[in-house]
């Protein structure tokens, strides 16, 4: 993969549910989306600064039969239709449709880095210059495993987490950390 280290564009990878919109269970329809405060403004600021914005999301509702790929793709198109007039559109959506209890493990379900690695290869992303913003430790672990710098939002990281995590209360604060040149926590060697 030519984009993994130092080549390509920097990106901000974003978990979807709990980062962009409320995590209200299995969000598979536009009516279920409740945007979190400050999301469009934060995304627009990151876009203006030149960051690629890539959603990476576990969507096990597909494996569970709650909705299908077509519904998820339609939801993502709807989300971008809402964000585009605000200058906050997302560049790409990658999602894992699997669940380990239904069909076994896969390489794309976070905390595995598969979604980020695929996006890096397809979009020429420099992973070592990129960030992963998520609300769960599995998001941070996926970012680290891919060589990105993670920011955990919403809940405080565990004491003694090694290497240390950056923390922000929400996406707007995480975007400010990135845009203001937050100190970079170490990225582990792969």
VENWOPE-V626578 format. One record per residue. RES is the residue in three letters. D_CENTER is the distance of its C-alpha to the mean C-alpha in Angstrom with 2 decimals. Layout:
res=RES d_center=D_CENTER
res=RES d_center=D_CENTER
//
This chain:
res=UNK d_center=20.05
res=UNK d_center=21.05
res=UNK d_center=17.75
res=UNK d_center=16.72
res=UNK d_center=18.76
res=UNK d_center=19.88
res=UNK d_center=20.20
res=UNK d_center=18.22
res=UNK d_center=16.02
res=UNK d_center=13.50
res=UNK d_center=9.94
res=UNK d_center=7.20
res=UNK d_center=3.82
res=UNK d_center=1.97
res=UNK d_center=3.12
res=UNK d_center=6.22
res=UNK d_center=9.35
res=UNK d_center=10.21
res=UNK d_center=8.01
res=UNK d_center=9.15
res=UNK d_center=11.99
res=UNK d_center=14.18
res=UNK d_center=13.66
res=UNK d_center=17.13
res=UNK d_center=17.18
res=UNK d_center=16.70
res=UNK d_center=15.64
res=UNK d_center=17.15
res=UNK d_center=19.16
res=UNK d_center=18.97
res=UNK d_center=21.47
res=UNK d_center=19.14
res=UNK d_center=16.49
res=UNK d_center=17.13
res=UNK d_center=15.13
res=UNK d_center=14.64
res=UNK d_center=16.97
res=UNK d_center=16.25
res=UNK d_center=13.06
res=UNK d_center=14.92
res=UNK d_center=16.66
res=UNK d_center=13.75
res=UNK d_center=12.02
res=UNK d_center=15.57
res=UNK d_center=16.33
res=UNK d_center=13.52
res=UNK d_center=14.70
res=UNK d_center=18.26
res=UNK d_center=17.69
res=UNK d_center=16.69
res=UNK d_center=13.00
res=UNK d_center=11.33
res=UNK d_center=8.37
res=UNK d_center=6.31
res=UNK d_center=4.48
res=UNK d_center=4.37
res=UNK d_center=6.47
res=UNK d_center=9.80
res=UNK d_center=12.50
res=UNK d_center=15.67
res=UNK d_center=17.58
res=UNK d_center=18.47
res=UNK d_center=20.14
res=UNK d_center=21.78
res=UNK d_center=23.20
res=UNK d_center=21.91
res=UNK d_center=20.72
res=UNK d_center=20.49
res=UNK d_center=18.42
res=UNK d_center=20.32
res=UNK d_center=19.37
res=UNK d_center=15.59
res=UNK d_center=16.09
res=UNK d_center=18.39
res=UNK d_center=16.07
res=UNK d_center=13.40
res=UNK d_center=16.45
res=UNK d_center=17.66
res=UNK d_center=14.55
res=UNK d_center=14.91
res=UNK d_center=18.64
res=UNK d_center=18.24
res=UNK d_center=16.09
res=UNK d_center=18.10
res=UNK d_center=21.30
res=UNK d_center=19.62
res=UNK d_center=18.37
res=UNK d_center=14.74
res=UNK d_center=13.88
res=UNK d_center=10.70
res=UNK d_center=11.70
res=UNK d_center=10.36
res=UNK d_center=8.95
res=UNK d_center=8.92
res=UNK d_center=9.73
res=UNK d_center=12.03
res=UNK d_center=15.19
res=UNK d_center=16.91
res=UNK d_center=18.15
res=UNK d_center=20.10
res=UNK d_center=23.06
res=UNK d_center=23.38
res=UNK d_center=23.89
res=UNK d_center=22.98
res=UNK d_center=20.20
res=UNK d_center=18.06
res=UNK d_center=16.17
res=UNK d_center=12.87
res=UNK d_center=12.28
res=UNK d_center=10.19
res=UNK d_center=11.66
res=UNK d_center=12.87
res=UNK d_center=11.20
res=UNK d_center=12.37
res=UNK d_center=9.46
res=UNK d_center=8.59
res=UNK d_center=12.38
res=UNK d_center=13.09
res=UNK d_center=11.00
res=UNK d_center=12.74
res=UNK d_center=16.00
res=UNK d_center=15.89
res=UNK d_center=14.74
res=UNK d_center=16.52
res=UNK d_center=13.77
res=UNK d_center=15.17
res=UNK d_center=12.93
res=UNK d_center=15.30
res=UNK d_center=14.80
res=UNK d_center=11.01
res=UNK d_center=8.69
res=UNK d_center=5.69
res=UNK d_center=5.49
res=UNK d_center=6.00
res=UNK d_center=9.34
res=UNK d_center=10.65
res=UNK d_center=12.21
res=UNK d_center=10.92
res=UNK d_center=7.34
res=UNK d_center=9.50
res=UNK d_center=11.75
res=UNK d_center=9.58
res=UNK d_center=8.69
res=UNK d_center=12.40
res=UNK d_center=13.65
res=UNK d_center=12.22
res=UNK d_center=13.79
res=UNK d_center=11.11
res=UNK d_center=11.70
res=UNK d_center=9.77
res=UNK d_center=10.16
res=UNK d_center=10.74
res=UNK d_center=11.40
res=UNK d_center=14.13
res=UNK d_center=16.18
res=UNK d_center=17.97
res=UNK d_center=17.35
res=UNK d_center=20.25
res=UNK d_center=23.29
res=UNK d_center=23.89
res=UNK d_center=20.38
res=UNK d_center=20.86
res=UNK d_center=19.58
res=UNK d_center=18.86
res=UNK d_center=15.54
res=UNK d_center=15.03
res=UNK d_center=14.82
res=UNK d_center=14.56
res=UNK d_center=15.67
res=UNK d_center=13.14
res=UNK d_center=10.79
res=UNK d_center=14.08
res=UNK d_center=15.21
res=UNK d_center=12.15
res=UNK d_center=12.61
res=UNK d_center=16.27
res=UNK d_center=15.84
res=UNK d_center=14.25
res=UNK d_center=16.81
res=UNK d_center=19.63
res=UNK d_center=19.20
res=UNK d_center=18.17
res=UNK d_center=19.91
res=UNK d_center=17.91
res=UNK d_center=17.88
res=UNK d_center=19.12
res=UNK d_center=17.11
res=UNK d_center=18.92
res=UNK d_center=20.85
res=UNK d_center=19.83
//
